[in-house]
Amino acid sequence: MELKVETHNGTLITKAEGRIDGTNAGEFEGAMQAAMSESKDSVVLDCEDLSYISSAGLRAVLRIAKDLQKRAVKFALCSLSGPIREVFQISGFDKIITIHASRTAALAD
């Protein structure tokens, strides 16, 4: 798992690559929290290059979403592949976290 971070017009964009599973979900969450420490407006997690997410990864994403919600910071996911989107739909997380088809759509929201 690798996490790339950039900013676009005040929006923090994090891009997860590889797998988020039980072996690295804590590392992923810690990297996200560190990146988000300075975020004021909104955070987008770009999942275009995410190949797998386990239940441990889903829990980490949910904790991140709840933390941002407490701070009144908008949070969205974008560019989920079919299998990753299906995991979010089956788990019901797509009802809790905003999901956009593309980074462009997420940044426009």
Secondary structure as UniProt FT lines:
FT   STRAND          2..8
FT   TURN            9..10
FT   STRAND          11..20
FT   TURN            22..24
FT   HELIX           25..36
FT   TURN            37..38
FT   STRAND          42..53
FT   HELIX           55..70
FT   TURN            71..72
FT   STRAND          74..78
FT   HELIX           82..91
FT   HELIX           93..95
FT   STRAND          98..100
FT   HELIX           103..108
//
